Amino acid sequence: MNVKQKILDLNMQHTDNETAIEDLLITIVTNFQLFEPCKYLAEDEEWLNIAMISVEDESLSQAMSIKKSEIVMLGIFNPAEIEMAKQIKTEPEDFYQ
C-alpha cells in the first residue's frame, strides 16, 4: 500500500486541489488506536512514519512508526478543528453563545 499516494488522491477527490503531502494534516485509524492530527514523514513497504501535531500550537510533538498492515482507515484532518479547539480553550463563553 502506498499511503502517500492514497492521501494525495483522497485530498484531490475532496478538494480538487493538488497539495503537497507536507501541507496536509492526516487522520489514521489502526486496529488499536486513532492518530490525529498528524503529518506524513516517510514510509517503506512495512512501516509508515508520522509525526503527531500539538493542537495547542501546531508544532510537531511526537514522531512514531505505524505498521501498515494495522491501518484500517486514512483521512484528511480539517485544520478548522484545531482553530475551534483553540477558541474553546481561550473563549469558551463566546463559543457557546
N, CA, C and O atoms as a CHARMM CRD file, in Angstrom:
* protein
*
  388
    1    1 MET  N      0.84000  -1.17800   0.00000 PROA 1      0.00000
    2    1 MET  CA     0.00000   0.00000   0.00000 PROA 1      0.00000
    3    1 MET  C      0.88500   1.24100   0.00000 PROA 1      0.00000
    4    1 MET  O      1.78000   1.36200   0.83700 PROA 1      0.00000
    5    2 ASN  N      0.64800   2.14900  -0.91700 PROA 2      0.00000
    6    2 ASN  CA     1.36500   3.41700  -0.97100 PROA 2      0.00000
    7    2 ASN  C      0.50800   4.47100  -0.26000 PROA 2      0.00000
    8    2 ASN  O     -0.39300   5.05900  -0.85800 PROA 2      0.00000
    9    3 VAL  N      0.79800   4.69500   1.00200 PROA 3      0.00000
   10    3 VAL  CA    -0.00600   5.59600   1.82800 PROA 3      0.00000
   11    3 VAL  C      0.05900   7.02700   1.31000 PROA 3      0.00000
   12    3 VAL  O     -0.96300   7.71200   1.25300 PROA 3      0.00000
   13    4 LYS  N      1.22900   7.47800   0.93900 PROA 4      0.00000
   14    4 LYS  CA     1.37900   8.84900   0.44400 PROA 4      0.00000
   15    4 LYS  C      0.45000   9.09300  -0.74000 PROA 4      0.00000
   16    4 LYS  O     -0.24300  10.10900  -0.78100 PROA 4      0.00000
   17    5 GLN  N      0.42900   8.18300  -1.69200 PROA 5      0.00000
   18    5 GLN  CA    -0.42200   8.36000  -2.86800 PROA 5      0.00000
   19    5 GLN  C     -1.90000   8.30100  -2.50100 PROA 5      0.00000
   20    5 GLN  O     -2.70100   9.04900  -3.06200 PROA 5      0.00000
   21    6 LYS  N     -2.27300   7.43500  -1.57700 PROA 6      0.00000
   22    6 LYS  CA    -3.67500   7.34900  -1.14400 PROA 6      0.00000
   23    6 LYS  C     -4.12700   8.65800  -0.49800 PROA 6      0.00000
   24    6 LYS  O     -5.24300   9.11800  -0.73800 PROA 6      0.00000
   25    7 ILE  N     -3.26200   9.25600   0.31800 PROA 7      0.00000
   26    7 ILE  CA    -3.59600  10.52700   0.96100 PROA 7      0.00000
   27    7 ILE  C     -3.75000  11.62700  -0.08200 PROA 7      0.00000
   28    7 ILE  O     -4.70400  12.40300  -0.03400 PROA 7      0.00000
   29    8 LEU  N     -2.82000  11.69500  -1.01500 PROA 8      0.00000
   30    8 LEU  CA    -2.89800  12.72200  -2.06400 PROA 8      0.00000
   31    8 LEU  C     -4.14300  12.52900  -2.93200 PROA 8      0.00000
   32    8 LEU  O     -4.80000  13.50300  -3.29900 PROA 8      0.00000
   33    9 ASP  N     -4.46700  11.28300  -3.25900 PROA 9      0.00000
   34    9 ASP  CA    -5.67100  11.00300  -4.05000 PROA 9      0.00000
   35    9 ASP  C     -6.93500  11.39700  -3.29100 PROA 9      0.00000
   36    9 ASP  O     -7.85700  11.97500  -3.86500 PROA 9      0.00000
   37   10 LEU  N     -6.97100  11.08400  -2.00900 PROA 10     0.00000
   38   10 LEU  CA    -8.12400  11.43600  -1.19000 PROA 10     0.00000
   39   10 LEU  C     -8.30800  12.94900  -1.12000 PROA 10     0.00000
   40   10 LEU  O     -9.42600  13.45100  -1.22900 PROA 10     0.00000
   41   11 ASN  N     -7.21500  13.66300  -0.94000 PROA 11     0.00000
   42   11 ASN  CA    -7.28900  15.12100  -0.91000 PROA 11     0.00000
   43   11 ASN  C     -7.79100  15.66900  -2.24000 PROA 11     0.00000
   44   11 ASN  O     -8.61600  16.58200  -2.26100 PROA 11     0.00000
   45   12 MET  N     -7.30000  15.12100  -3.35000 PROA 12     0.00000
   46   12 MET  CA    -7.72000  15.58400  -4.67900 PROA 12     0.00000
   47   12 MET  C     -9.21200  15.31400  -4.91200 PROA 12     0.00000
   48   12 MET  O     -9.90700  16.14600  -5.49500 PROA 12     0.00000
   49   13 GLN  N     -9.70100  14.16600  -4.46200 PROA 13     0.00000
   50   13 GLN  CA   -11.11400  13.82200  -4.62000 PROA 13     0.00000
   51   13 GLN  C    -12.02200  14.82000  -3.91100 PROA 13     0.00000
   52   13 GLN  O    -13.08800  15.16400  -4.42000 PROA 13     0.00000
   53   14 HSD  N    -11.60300  15.28100  -2.74700 PROA 14     0.00000
   54   14 HSD  CA   -12.48600  16.10900  -1.93100 PROA 14     0.00000
   55   14 HSD  C    -12.25800  17.60500  -2.07700 PROA 14     0.00000
   56   14 HSD  O    -13.13500  18.39400  -1.72400 PROA 14     0.00000
   57   15 THR  N    -11.10300  18.01500  -2.58800 PROA 15     0.00000
   58   15 THR  CA   -10.84000  19.45100  -2.69500 PROA 15     0.00000
   59   15 THR  C    -10.58300  19.92800  -4.11800 PROA 15     0.00000
   60   15 THR  O    -10.63300  21.12800  -4.38600 PROA 15     0.00000
   61   16 ASP  N    -10.30800  19.00000  -5.03400 PROA 16     0.00000
   62   16 ASP  CA    -9.92500  19.34000  -6.41100 PROA 16     0.00000
   63   16 ASP  C     -8.67300  20.20500  -6.46100 PROA 16     0.00000
   64   16 ASP  O     -8.45700  20.93800  -7.42600 PROA 16     0.00000
   65   17 ASN  N     -7.84700  20.11900  -5.41600 PROA 17     0.00000
   66   17 ASN  CA    -6.59100  20.86500  -5.37200 PROA 17     0.00000
   67   17 ASN  C     -5.43200  19.89900  -5.18000 PROA 17     0.00000
   68   17 ASN  O     -5.52900  18.94000  -4.41400 PROA 17     0.00000
   69   18 GLU  N     -4.34200  20.15900  -5.87800 PROA 18     0.00000
   70   18 GLU  CA    -3.12400  19.40900  -5.62100 PROA 18     0.00000
   71   18 GLU  C     -2.40600  20.09200  -4.46700 PROA 18     0.00000
   72   18 GLU  O     -2.09800  21.28200  -4.53000 PROA 18     0.00000
   73   19 THR  N     -2.14900  19.34200  -3.43100 PROA 19     0.00000
   74   19 THR  CA    -1.49700  19.86800  -2.24300 PROA 19     0.00000
   75   19 THR  C     -0.29200  18.99400  -1.93000 PROA 19     0.00000
   76   19 THR  O     -0.35500  17.77100  -2.05700 PROA 19     0.00000
   77   20 ALA  N      0.79100  19.61600  -1.52500 PROA 20     0.00000
   78   20 ALA  CA     1.98300  18.85300  -1.14200 PROA 20     0.00000
   79   20 ALA  C      1.67200  18.05600   0.12000 PROA 20     0.00000
   80   20 ALA  O      0.95400  18.52900   1.00100 PROA 20     0.00000
   81   21 ILE  N      2.21000  16.86200   0.19800 PROA 21     0.00000
   82   21 ILE  CA     1.96100  15.99300   1.34600 PROA 21     0.00000
   83   21 ILE  C      2.39200  16.66100   2.65200 PROA 21     0.00000
   84   21 ILE  O      1.79900  16.40600   3.70000 PROA 21     0.00000
   85   22 GLU  N      3.41100  17.50900   2.59700 PROA 22     0.00000
   86   22 GLU  CA     3.89700  18.18900   3.80200 PROA 22     0.00000
   87   22 GLU  C      2.87900  19.18900   4.34900 PROA 22     0.00000
   88   22 GLU  O      2.93800  19.55100   5.52500 PROA 22     0.00000
   89   23 ASP  N      1.94700  19.63700   3.50700 PROA 23     0.00000
   90   23 ASP  CA     0.96500  20.63600   3.91800 PROA 23     0.00000
   91   23 ASP  C     -0.33400  20.03200   4.44000 PROA 23     0.00000
   92   23 ASP  O     -1.22200  20.76100   4.88100 PROA 23     0.00000
   93   24 LEU  N     -0.45400  18.71000   4.39300 PROA 24     0.00000
   94   24 LEU  CA    -1.69200  18.06800   4.81100 PROA 24     0.00000
   95   24 LEU  C     -1.58800  17.51100   6.22100 PROA 24     0.00000
   96   24 LEU  O     -0.56400  16.94700   6.60800 PROA 24     0.00000
   97   25 LEU  N     -2.64700  17.67500   6.97100 PROA 25     0.00000
   98   25 LEU  CA    -2.78600  17.00700   8.26500 PROA 25     0.00000
   99   25 LEU  C     -3.64700  15.78100   8.01700 PROA 25     0.00000
  100   25 LEU  O     -4.65900  15.85400   7.32000 PROA 25     0.00000
  101   26 ILE  N     -3.24300  14.65700   8.58900 PROA 26     0.00000
  102   26 ILE  CA    -3.96600  13.42400   8.30800 PROA 26     0.00000
  103   26 ILE  C     -4.47800  12.77100   9.58600 PROA 26     0.00000
  104   26 ILE  O     -4.00300  13.03900  10.68900 PROA 26     0.00000
  105   27 THR  N     -5.45500  11.91100   9.39100 PROA 27     0.00000
  106   27 THR  CA    -6.02800  11.08400  10.44400 PROA 27     0.00000
  107   27 THR  C     -5.76200   9.63600  10.06700 PROA 27     0.00000
  108   27 THR  O     -5.98000   9.23900   8.92200 PROA 27     0.00000
  109   28 ILE  N     -5.29500   8.85200  11.01800 PROA 28     0.00000
  110   28 ILE  CA    -5.04000   7.43500  10.77800 PROA 28     0.00000
  111   28 ILE  C     -5.72300   6.63400  11.87200 PROA 28     0.00000
  112   28 ILE  O     -5.57100   6.92000  13.05900 PROA 28     0.00000
  113   29 VAL  N     -6.47600   5.62900  11.45700 PROA 29     0.00000
  114   29 VAL  CA    -7.10000   4.71200  12.40400 PROA 29     0.00000
  115   29 VAL  C     -6.46900   3.34600  12.18200 PROA 29     0.00000
  116   29 VAL  O     -6.42700   2.84300  11.05900 PROA 29     0.00000
  117   30 THR  N     -5.97800   2.75000  13.26600 PROA 30     0.00000
  118   30 THR  CA    -5.41900   1.40100  13.19500 PROA 30     0.00000
  119   30 THR  C     -6.36400   0.45100  13.93000 PROA 30     0.00000
  120   30 THR  O     -7.41300   0.85600  14.43300 PROA 30     0.00000
  121   31 ASN  N     -5.97400  -0.79900  13.97800 PROA 31     0.00000
  122   31 ASN  CA    -6.75800  -1.78000  14.73200 PROA 31     0.00000
  123   31 ASN  C     -6.86800  -1.40500  16.19800 PROA 31     0.00000
  124   31 ASN  O     -7.79100  -1.84500  16.88200 PROA 31     0.00000
  125   32 PHE  N     -5.93900  -0.59800  16.68700 PROA 32     0.00000
  126   32 PHE  CA    -5.84800  -0.34700  18.12100 PROA 32     0.00000
  127   32 PHE  C     -6.03300   1.10600  18.53300 PROA 32     0.00000
  128   32 PHE  O     -6.35600   1.36800  19.69200 PROA 32     0.00000
  129   33 GLN  N     -5.83700   2.06900  17.61800 PROA 33     0.00000
  130   33 GLN  CA    -5.76300   3.45600  18.05600 PROA 33     0.00000
  131   33 GLN  C     -6.08800   4.43300  16.92400 PROA 33     0.00000
  132   33 GLN  O     -6.00600   4.10100  15.74100 PROA 33     0.00000
  133   34 LEU  N     -6.46200   5.65600  17.33400 PROA 34     0.00000
  134   34 LEU  CA    -6.70200   6.76500  16.41900 PROA 34     0.00000
  135   34 LEU  C     -5.54100   7.73900  16.54700 PROA 34     0.00000
  136   34 LEU  O     -5.14300   8.08500  17.65900 PROA 34     0.00000
  137   35 PHE  N     -4.99500   8.18600  15.42400 PROA 35     0.00000
  138   35 PHE  CA    -3.91200   9.17400  15.41300 PROA 35     0.00000
  139   35 PHE  C     -4.39600  10.38200  14.62600 PROA 35     0.00000
  140   35 PHE  O     -4.61700  10.29000  13.41900 PROA 35     0.00000
  141   36 GLU  N     -4.56400  11.52500  15.30900 PROA 36     0.00000
  142   36 GLU  CA    -4.90500  12.76300  14.62200 PROA 36     0.00000
  143   36 GLU  C     -4.63100  13.95200  15.52100 PROA 36     0.00000
  144   36 GLU  O     -4.71600  13.80800  16.74000 PROA 36     0.00000
  145   37 PRO  N     -4.31500  15.08700  15.00200 PROA 37     0.00000
  146   37 PRO  CA    -3.79500  15.27400  13.65400 PROA 37     0.00000
  147   37 PRO  C     -2.33200  14.83700  13.59000 PROA 37     0.00000
  148   37 PRO  O     -1.61700  14.87600  14.59100 PROA 37     0.00000
  149   38 CYS  N     -1.91000  14.43300  12.42800 PROA 38     0.00000
  150   38 CYS  CA    -0.51200  14.05200  12.24900 PROA 38     0.00000
  151   38 CYS  C     -0.05500  14.40900  10.84600 PROA 38     0.00000
  152   38 CYS  O     -0.86500  14.69900   9.96500 PROA 38     0.00000
  153   39 LYS  N      1.24000  14.38100  10.65800 PROA 39     0.00000
  154   39 LYS  CA     1.85300  14.67800   9.35800 PROA 39     0.00000
  155   39 LYS  C      2.58700  13.44600   8.85700 PROA 39     0.00000
  156   39 LYS  O      3.19800  12.70400   9.62500 PROA 39     0.00000
  157   40 TYR  N      2.51000  13.25300   7.56300 PROA 40     0.00000
  158   40 TYR  CA     3.23100  12.17800   6.89300 PROA 40     0.00000
  159   40 TYR  C      4.71500  12.52700   6.87600 PROA 40     0.00000
  160   40 TYR  O      5.08700  13.64500   6.52100 PROA 40     0.00000
  161   41 LEU  N      5.55700  11.57900   7.25600 PROA 41     0.00000
  162   41 LEU  CA     7.00700  11.78600   7.18600 PROA 41     0.00000
  163   41 LEU  C      7.64300  10.93100   6.10000 PROA 41     0.00000
  164   41 LEU  O      8.33800  11.45100   5.22700 PROA 41     0.00000
  165   42 ALA  N      7.41000   9.62000   6.14900 PROA 42     0.00000
  166   42 ALA  CA     8.02000   8.70200   5.18100 PROA 42     0.00000
  167   42 ALA  C      7.35200   7.34000   5.32400 PROA 42     0.00000
  168   42 ALA  O      6.55600   7.11400   6.23600 PROA 42     0.00000
  169   43 GLU  N      7.69100   6.44300   4.40900 PROA 43     0.00000
  170   43 GLU  CA     7.18700   5.07900   4.50400 PROA 43     0.00000
  171   43 GLU  C      8.10500   4.13000   3.75700 PROA 43     0.00000
  172   43 GLU  O      8.84600   4.52700   2.85800 PROA 43     0.00000
  173   44 ASP  N      8.03800   2.86800   4.15000 PROA 44     0.00000
  174   44 ASP  CA     8.68000   1.80800   3.38400 PROA 44     0.00000
  175   44 ASP  C      7.60600   0.74700   3.15600 PROA 44     0.00000
  176   44 ASP  O      6.42000   1.02700   3.32900 PROA 44     0.00000
  177   45 GLU  N      7.99700  -0.44300   2.77700 PROA 45     0.00000
  178   45 GLU  CA     6.98200  -1.44500   2.45600 PROA 45     0.00000
  179   45 GLU  C      6.17600  -1.89800   3.66500 PROA 45     0.00000
  180   45 GLU  O      5.03500  -2.33300   3.50900 PROA 45     0.00000
  181   46 GLU  N      6.74000  -1.80800   4.86600 PROA 46     0.00000
  182   46 GLU  CA     6.05800  -2.32900   6.05000 PROA 46     0.00000
  183   46 GLU  C      5.61100  -1.25700   7.03600 PROA 46     0.00000
  184   46 GLU  O      4.63000  -1.45800   7.75300 PROA 46     0.00000
  185   47 TRP  N      6.30700  -0.12200   7.08900 PROA 47     0.00000
  186   47 TRP  CA     6.06500   0.88300   8.12000 PROA 47     0.00000
  187   47 TRP  C      5.74400   2.24600   7.52800 PROA 47     0.00000
  188   47 TRP  O      6.25100   2.62000   6.47000 PROA 47     0.00000
  189   48 LEU  N      4.87600   2.99200   8.24400 PROA 48     0.00000
  190   48 LEU  CA     4.55100   4.37900   7.93100 PROA 48     0.00000
  191   48 LEU  C      5.08100   5.23100   9.07900 PROA 48     0.00000
  192   48 LEU  O      4.78300   4.95700  10.24100 PROA 48     0.00000
  193   49 ASN  N      5.85800   6.25700   8.76500 PROA 49     0.00000
  194   49 ASN  CA     6.39300   7.17500   9.77300 PROA 49     0.00000
  195   49 ASN  C      5.57600   8.46100   9.74700 PROA 49     0.00000
  196   49 ASN  O      5.39800   9.08800   8.70200 PROA 49     0.00000
  197   50 ILE  N      5.08700   8.83400  10.91900 PROA 50     0.00000
  198   50 ILE  CA     4.27600  10.04600  11.04500 PROA 50     0.00000
  199   50 ILE  C      4.80000  10.88100  12.20600 PROA 50     0.00000
  200   50 ILE  O      5.60200  10.41500  13.01500 PROA 50     0.00000
  201   51 ALA  N      4.33400  12.11100  12.27200 PROA 51     0.00000
  202   51 ALA  CA     4.60700  12.98800  13.41200 PROA 51     0.00000
  203   51 ALA  C      3.27800  13.50100  13.93000 PROA 51     0.00000
  204   51 ALA  O      2.48300  14.06500  13.17800 PROA 51     0.00000
  205   52 MET  N      3.04200  13.30600  15.20800 PROA 52     0.00000
  206   52 MET  CA     1.83500  13.84400  15.83500 PROA 52     0.00000
  207   52 MET  C      1.99700  15.35800  15.94000 PROA 52     0.00000
  208   52 MET  O      3.10600  15.86600  16.10400 PROA 52     0.00000
  209   53 ILE  N      0.89400  16.05900  15.84500 PROA 53     0.00000
  210   53 ILE  CA     0.89400  17.51700  15.88300 PROA 53     0.00000
  211   53 ILE  C      0.21600  17.98300  17.16700 PROA 53     0.00000
  212   53 ILE  O     -0.85000  17.48000  17.52100 PROA 53     0.00000
  213   54 SER  N      0.81600  18.92400  17.85700 PROA 54     0.00000
  214   54 SER  CA     0.20900  19.50800  19.04200 PROA 54     0.00000
  215   54 SER  C     -0.94500  20.41600  18.62200 PROA 54     0.00000
  216   54 SER  O     -0.77000  21.29200  17.77500 PROA 54     0.00000
  217   55 VAL  N     -2.10900  20.21100  19.20400 PROA 55     0.00000
  218   55 VAL  CA    -3.27500  21.02300  18.85900 PROA 55     0.00000
  219   55 VAL  C     -3.10500  22.45300  19.36500 PROA 55     0.00000
  220   55 VAL  O     -3.60500  23.38700  18.73800 PROA 55     0.00000
  221   56 GLU  N     -2.41100  22.64200  20.48700 PROA 56     0.00000
  222   56 GLU  CA    -2.27100  23.97600  21.06300 PROA 56     0.00000
  223   56 GLU  C     -1.50300  24.92600  20.16100 PROA 56     0.00000
  224   56 GLU  O     -1.94400  26.05300  19.93300 PROA 56     0.00000
  225   57 ASP  N     -0.35000  24.48600  19.64100 PROA 57     0.00000
  226   57 ASP  CA     0.46800  25.40800  18.84900 PROA 57     0.00000
  227   57 ASP  C      0.86600  24.85400  17.48500 PROA 57     0.00000
  228   57 ASP  O      1.71000  25.43600  16.80300 PROA 57     0.00000
  229   58 GLU  N      0.26800  23.74000  17.08500 PROA 58     0.00000
  230   58 GLU  CA     0.50400  23.12000  15.78300 PROA 58     0.00000
  231   58 GLU  C      1.96200  22.72400  15.54700 PROA 58     0.00000
  232   58 GLU  O      2.39400  22.61400  14.40000 PROA 58     0.00000
  233   59 SER  N      2.71500  22.51100  16.61500 PROA 59     0.00000
  234   59 SER  CA     4.09700  22.07100  16.46500 PROA 59     0.00000
  235   59 SER  C      4.15100  20.54400  16.44600 PROA 59     0.00000
  236   59 SER  O      3.23300  19.87000  16.91300 PROA 59     0.00000
  237   60 LEU  N      5.24000  20.01500  15.89900 PROA 60     0.00000
  238   60 LEU  CA     5.43200  18.57000  15.90800 PROA 60     0.00000
  239   60 LEU  C      5.68100  18.14200  17.34200 PROA 60     0.00000
  240   60 LEU  O      6.55200  18.69600  18.01400 PROA 60     0.00000
  241   61 SER  N      4.92600  17.16300  17.81700 PROA 61     0.00000
  242   61 SER  CA     5.08000  16.78700  19.21200 PROA 61     0.00000
  243   61 SER  C      5.67300  15.39900  19.40700 PROA 61     0.00000
  244   61 SER  O      6.32600  15.15600  20.42200 PROA 61     0.00000
  245   62 GLN  N      5.46600  14.48100  18.46700 PROA 62     0.00000
  246   62 GLN  CA     5.98900  13.12400  18.65700 PROA 62     0.00000
  247   62 GLN  C      6.04600  12.41800  17.31100 PROA 62     0.00000
  248   62 GLN  O      5.05900  12.39400  16.57600 PROA 62     0.00000
  249   63 ALA  N      7.19100  11.84700  16.98900 PROA 63     0.00000
  250   63 ALA  CA     7.33000  11.03800  15.78000 PROA 63     0.00000
  251   63 ALA  C      7.12100   9.58000  16.15400 PROA 63     0.00000
  252   63 ALA  O      7.50700   9.14700  17.24000 PROA 63     0.00000
  253   64 MET  N      6.50900   8.82500  15.25100 PROA 64     0.00000
  254   64 MET  CA     6.28000   7.40400  15.51700 PROA 64     0.00000
  255   64 MET  C      6.13000   6.63200  14.22000 PROA 64     0.00000
  256   64 MET  O      5.92400   7.20600  13.15100 PROA 64     0.00000
  257   65 SER  N      6.23900   5.32500  14.33700 PROA 65     0.00000
  258   65 SER  CA     6.05500   4.43300  13.19500 PROA 65     0.00000
  259   65 SER  C      4.82800   3.57200  13.43800 PROA 65     0.00000
  260   65 SER  O      4.59100   3.09600  14.54800 PROA 65     0.00000
  261   66 ILE  N      4.05600   3.38200  12.38200 PROA 66     0.00000
  262   66 ILE  CA     2.84900   2.56500  12.43800 PROA 66     0.00000
  263   66 ILE  C      2.99900   1.45400  11.41100 PROA 66     0.00000
  264   66 ILE  O      3.38000   1.70400  10.26700 PROA 66     0.00000
  265   67 LYS  N      2.70600   0.25400  11.81200 PROA 67     0.00000
  266   67 LYS  CA     2.77400  -0.87100  10.89300 PROA 67     0.00000
  267   67 LYS  C      1.62500  -0.74800   9.89300 PROA 67     0.00000
  268   67 LYS  O      0.46400  -0.67000  10.29200 PROA 67     0.00000
  269   68 LYS  N      1.93600  -0.73000   8.61800 PROA 68     0.00000
  270   68 LYS  CA     0.92700  -0.52000   7.58400 PROA 68     0.00000
  271   68 LYS  C     -0.19000  -1.56200   7.61700 PROA 68     0.00000
  272   68 LYS  O     -1.34300  -1.24700   7.32100 PROA 68     0.00000
  273   69 SER  N      0.14100  -2.78100   7.97100 PROA 69     0.00000
  274   69 SER  CA    -0.87300  -3.83800   7.99200 PROA 69     0.00000
  275   69 SER  C     -1.93600  -3.60000   9.06900 PROA 69     0.00000
  276   69 SER  O     -2.99100  -4.23300   9.04100 PROA 69     0.00000
  277   70 GLU  N     -1.66900  -2.69800  10.01500 PROA 70     0.00000
  278   70 GLU  CA    -2.62800  -2.40000  11.07300 PROA 70     0.00000
  279   70 GLU  C     -3.52100  -1.19800  10.75400 PROA 70     0.00000
  280   70 GLU  O     -4.44700  -0.90500  11.51000 PROA 70     0.00000
  281   71 ILE  N     -3.25800  -0.49900   9.64900 PROA 71     0.00000
  282   71 ILE  CA    -4.05800   0.67400   9.27500 PROA 71     0.00000
  283   71 ILE  C     -5.38600   0.20400   8.68500 PROA 71     0.00000
  284   71 ILE  O     -5.41900  -0.59300   7.74800 PROA 71     0.00000
  285   72 VAL  N     -6.47900   0.71600   9.25400 PROA 72     0.00000
  286   72 VAL  CA    -7.80000   0.36400   8.73800 PROA 72     0.00000
  287   72 VAL  C     -8.47900   1.54600   8.04300 PROA 72     0.00000
  288   72 VAL  O     -9.42600   1.34600   7.28300 PROA 72     0.00000
  289   73 MET  N     -8.01000   2.77200   8.29000 PROA 73     0.00000
  290   73 MET  CA    -8.60900   3.93800   7.64900 PROA 73     0.00000
  291   73 MET  C     -7.62200   5.09400   7.61500 PROA 73     0.00000
  292   73 MET  O     -6.83700   5.29300   8.54200 PROA 73     0.00000
  293   74 LEU  N     -7.68100   5.85300   6.52100 PROA 74     0.00000
  294   74 LEU  CA    -6.90600   7.08900   6.37400 PROA 74     0.00000
  295   74 LEU  C     -7.87900   8.22300   6.10700 PROA 74     0.00000
  296   74 LEU  O     -8.91900   8.01700   5.48100 PROA 74     0.00000
  297   75 GLY  N     -7.55500   9.40300   6.57000 PROA 75     0.00000
  298   75 GLY  CA    -8.40100  10.55800   6.29400 PROA 75     0.00000
  299   75 GLY  C     -7.58700  11.83100   6.31700 PROA 75     0.00000
  300   75 GLY  O     -6.44200  11.85100   6.77000 PROA 75     0.00000
  301   76 ILE  N     -8.19400  12.89000   5.82300 PROA 76     0.00000
  302   76 ILE  CA    -7.59000  14.21600   5.85000 PROA 76     0.00000
  303   76 ILE  C     -8.19900  14.95300   7.04100 PROA 76     0.00000
  304   76 ILE  O     -9.42000  15.01700   7.17800 PROA 76     0.00000
  305   77 PHE  N     -7.34800  15.50400   7.89700 PROA 77     0.00000
  306   77 PHE  CA    -7.79900  16.22800   9.08000 PROA 77     0.00000
  307   77 PHE  C     -8.09200  17.66700   8.69800 PROA 77     0.00000
  308   77 PHE  O     -7.30900  18.30000   7.99000 PROA 77     0.00000
  309   78 ASN  N     -9.21400  18.18100   9.16200 PROA 78     0.00000
  310   78 ASN  CA    -9.63000  19.54900   8.85900 PROA 78     0.00000
  311   78 ASN  C     -8.96200  20.51800   9.83400 PROA 78     0.00000
  312   78 ASN  O     -9.25100  20.47100  11.02900 PROA 78     0.00000
  313   79 PRO  N     -8.06600  21.40800   9.34900 PROA 79     0.00000
  314   79 PRO  CA    -7.38300  22.35400  10.25000 PROA 79     0.00000
  315   79 PRO  C     -8.33800  23.28000  10.99500 PROA 79     0.00000
  316   79 PRO  O     -7.97300  23.81900  12.04000 PROA 79     0.00000
  317   80 ALA  N     -9.55200  23.47700  10.48200 PROA 80     0.00000
  318   80 ALA  CA   -10.52100  24.32000  11.18600 PROA 80     0.00000
  319   80 ALA  C    -10.86700  23.73300  12.54600 PROA 80     0.00000
  320   80 ALA  O    -11.26200  24.47400  13.44600 PROA 80     0.00000
  321   81 GLU  N    -10.73000  22.41200  12.72100 PROA 81     0.00000
  322   81 GLU  CA   -10.99500  21.79100  14.00900 PROA 81     0.00000
  323   81 GLU  C     -9.96300  22.22000  15.05100 PROA 81     0.00000
  324   81 GLU  O    -10.27800  22.31100  16.23700 PROA 81     0.00000
  325   82 ILE  N     -8.74200  22.48100  14.61200 PROA 82     0.00000
  326   82 ILE  CA    -7.72200  22.98200  15.53600 PROA 82     0.00000
  327   82 ILE  C     -8.09700  24.38600  15.98500 PROA 82     0.00000
  328   82 ILE  O     -7.99300  24.71400  17.16700 PROA 82     0.00000
  329   83 GLU  N     -8.52700  25.20300  15.05300 PROA 83     0.00000
  330   83 GLU  CA    -8.93200  26.56500  15.40600 PROA 83     0.00000
  331   83 GLU  C    -10.10500  26.54500  16.37100 PROA 83     0.00000
  332   83 GLU  O    -10.15200  27.35400  17.29800 PROA 83     0.00000
  333   84 MET  N    -11.05400  25.63500  16.17000 PROA 84     0.00000
  334   84 MET  CA   -12.19700  25.53000  17.05900 PROA 84     0.00000
  335   84 MET  C    -11.73500  25.12300  18.46700 PROA 84     0.00000
  336   84 MET  O    -12.23200  25.65700  19.45900 PROA 84     0.00000
  337   85 ALA  N    -10.79900  24.19200  18.55700 PROA 85     0.00000
  338   85 ALA  CA   -10.28700  23.75500  19.85400 PROA 85     0.00000
  339   85 ALA  C     -9.59200  24.90600  20.57600 PROA 85     0.00000
  340   85 ALA  O     -9.73300  25.05400  21.79000 PROA 85     0.00000
  341   86 LYS  N     -8.84600  25.71500  19.84000 PROA 86     0.00000
  342   86 LYS  CA    -8.17700  26.87500  20.44700 PROA 86     0.00000
  343   86 LYS  C     -9.20700  27.86700  20.97000 PROA 86     0.00000
  344   86 LYS  O     -9.04500  28.42100  22.05700 PROA 86     0.00000
  345   87 GLN  N    -10.26100  28.09100  20.20200 PROA 87     0.00000
  346   87 GLN  CA   -11.28100  29.05200  20.60500 PROA 87     0.00000
  347   87 GLN  C    -12.00500  28.57100  21.85900 PROA 87     0.00000
  348   87 GLN  O    -12.30500  29.37300  22.74400 PROA 87     0.00000
  349   88 ILE  N    -12.28600  27.28900  21.94300 PROA 88     0.00000
  350   88 ILE  CA   -12.95000  26.74500  23.13000 PROA 88     0.00000
  351   88 ILE  C    -12.07900  26.94500  24.35800 PROA 88     0.00000
  352   88 ILE  O    -12.59000  27.26100  25.43300 PROA 88     0.00000
  353   89 LYS  N    -10.77100  26.76700  24.21500 PROA 89     0.00000
  354   89 LYS  CA    -9.86500  26.92900  25.35800 PROA 89     0.00000
  355   89 LYS  C     -9.74800  28.37800  25.80300 PROA 89     0.00000
  356   89 LYS  O     -9.66800  28.65300  27.00000 PROA 89     0.00000
  357   90 THR  N     -9.73800  29.31100  24.85100 PROA 90     0.00000
  358   90 THR  CA    -9.48300  30.70600  25.21100 PROA 90     0.00000
  359   90 THR  C    -10.75000  31.51500  25.42800 PROA 90     0.00000
  360   90 THR  O    -10.75400  32.43800  26.24200 PROA 90     0.00000
  361   91 GLU  N    -11.81900  31.19400  24.72600 PROA 91     0.00000
  362   91 GLU  CA   -13.04700  31.98300  24.81700 PROA 91     0.00000
  363   91 GLU  C    -14.26500  31.07600  24.88400 PROA 91     0.00000
  364   91 GLU  O    -15.12500  31.17100  24.00900 PROA 91     0.00000
  365   92 PRO  N    -14.38300  30.20500  25.87200 PROA 92     0.00000
  366   92 PRO  CA   -15.47700  29.23800  25.87800 PROA 92     0.00000
  367   92 PRO  C    -16.85800  29.87100  25.95000 PROA 92     0.00000
  368   92 PRO  O    -17.80300  29.36800  25.34100 PROA 92     0.00000
  369   93 GLU  N    -16.98600  30.96800  26.68700 PROA 93     0.00000
  370   93 GLU  CA   -18.31300  31.57600  26.79900 PROA 93     0.00000
  371   93 GLU  C    -18.77500  32.15800  25.47200 PROA 93     0.00000
  372   93 GLU  O    -19.96700  32.10300  25.16900 PROA 93     0.00000
  373   94 ASP  N    -17.87100  32.71500  24.67100 PROA 94     0.00000
  374   94 ASP  CA   -18.23200  33.25900  23.36100 PROA 94     0.00000
  375   94 ASP  C    -18.57000  32.14200  22.38300 PROA 94     0.00000
  376   94 ASP  O    -19.47000  32.28400  21.55500 PROA 94     0.00000
  377   95 PHE  N    -17.85100  31.04100  22.48000 PROA 95     0.00000
  378   95 PHE  CA   -18.05400  29.94100  21.54100 PROA 95     0.00000
  379   95 PHE  C    -19.45300  29.33200  21.67300 PROA 95     0.00000
  380   95 PHE  O    -20.07800  28.99100  20.66900 PROA 95     0.00000
  381   96 TYR  N    -19.93500  29.19700  22.88800 PROA 96     0.00000
  382   96 TYR  CA   -21.20300  28.51700  23.11500 PROA 96     0.00000
  383   96 TYR  C    -22.40500  29.43200  23.01300 PROA 96     0.00000
  384   96 TYR  O    -23.53000  28.93700  23.07700 PROA 96     0.00000
  385   97 GLN  N    -22.24000  30.73700  22.85800 PROA 97     0.00000
  386   97 GLN  CA   -23.38500  31.64600  22.76400 PROA 97     0.00000
  387   97 GLN  C    -23.99400  31.61500  21.38600 PROA 97     0.00000
  388   97 GLN  O    -24.96900  32.32000  21.12700 PROA 97     0.00000
